[in-house]
Amino acid sequence: MKHTVKELELKSGAKGLLIDVPDATVMGFEFSFRAGDFRSPKSKWEVAHIMEHMAFGSNKEFSSAREFQSEFQKNGAYFNASTGAYNLNYILESADFEWDRVLSLIRLGIDSPLFLESEFQAEVGNVREELISDLNQNFRQIIIRARQQFGLVSLSDKERLDQIGNISVDDIRDFYEATHHAGNMRFLISGNIVERQDQLEGILESIELPNGERIEVPDESPVKFEEVFYIEKPDLQNTYFFLDSFVQGKLSQKEDDALALVNVMLTATLHSRILGEARERGLAYHISSSAGKFKNAASWWFGAELTPENVEPVFEIIIKEVSRLKEGILDDKDLEAAKQFSLGKYQRSAQTVGGILGGYASGYFFDDRIEDYFGIPDRINQVTKDDVVGVVRTMLKDDIWGLTIMGTDKSELANKLNEQISVLWK
């Protein structure tokens, strides 16, 4: 979809992007506050999460969450909220004919929540149920525990459950006051904007929040594992692994683009170098890899669930293919195929208002960066073999890495895998 982007700074100090998509039939909204888990007190880690659950609760015009949420959804509008390590986001999408009604409603949720004791108790129960359910998501558990080992913002779900009773509704109110001020708010709005921009800006300006500065992303310095981190879970039939490597400092845009193509070449398709061979040999149903961004570091990770007898052969494939790139061995056809796949994926991402909004959200909410959306195809095409080889070497050069294994009592296998994979950093 064709669209134009304008950055808007409100008188209050809040700012965001207005993404005009002509003739769109829906409007998408996302409001973000730097109010993620890292802002929660260490002994009350679920404060941010519980506040997220109360985001569409009672307020100065609606006496209960059910009443407020019913008003939101009466014409089919979608609403949700999410909490991560850094941000708390309010997410909405509505039919074009009721965009102003829905935007006025979210304003109430942002600037006048009541945080009633009864709703707090209910959402504590719901969060507890969610965390208990999450304990069964093994890949989530292995990533959380790995983050802890690296010294990043994280707490295990078991620890969260153990200390959720420390939290009171006053903690939620205090957290809201500490994080929900105008300078800490960012927003993205996509849809048919040009014809109603004045009205839209008027509603945004009416959001009543105190003044305040943007809260910074925390300083995190990942540390190398001293040894493989093994999580024993005797009831598991399969083995889970999560391998992460960090480089100090930020990657350039060119390096970001090159690393994205590396992941396409290695794991993104059924014919990719790692997943393709593993599938062809019947070793793995799925293998993932991706990049991560932090204030002072970047990461590159691999992860999968495998039967125990297939873990070593899969590690051999990973070592072989990453080593090839590190040594400068790259087939032109593989690079070209990765580019073509990425160009097609880019085209598909722009088919909906929500997809377009999502293309800007990550960069803007992380560091106020406005994505050059229409420049992405040129950036993809301009990545060279030297760029790909260079970014692989960069991601391995600082020797900050760690392997996490979850499985039955076979720690000797974990140690063997750790020694096996360590050659990538030598």
Buried (B, 14 or more C-beta within 10 A) or exposed (E): BEBEBEEBEBEBBBBBBBBBBEEBEBBBBBBBBBBBBBBBEEEBBBBBBBBBBBBBBBBEEBEBBEBBBEBBBEEEBBBEBBBBBBBBBBBBBBBBEBBBBBBEBBBBBBBBBBBBEEBBEBBBEEBBEBBEEBEEEBBEBBBBBBBBBBEBBBBBBEBBBEBBEEBBBEBBBEBBEBBBBBBBBBBBBBBBBEEBBEEBBEBBEEBEBEEBEBBEBBEBBBEBBEEBBBBEBEEBEBBBBBBBBBBEEBBEEBBBBBBBBBBBBBBBBEEBBBBBBBBEEEBBEEBBBBBBBBBBBBBBBBBBBBEBEBBBBBBBBBBEBBBBBBEEEBEEEBBEBBBEBBBEEBEEBBEBBBBBBBBBBEBBBBEEEEBEBEEBBEBBEEBEBEBBBBBBBBBBEBEBBBBBBBBBEBBEBBBBBBEBBBEBBE
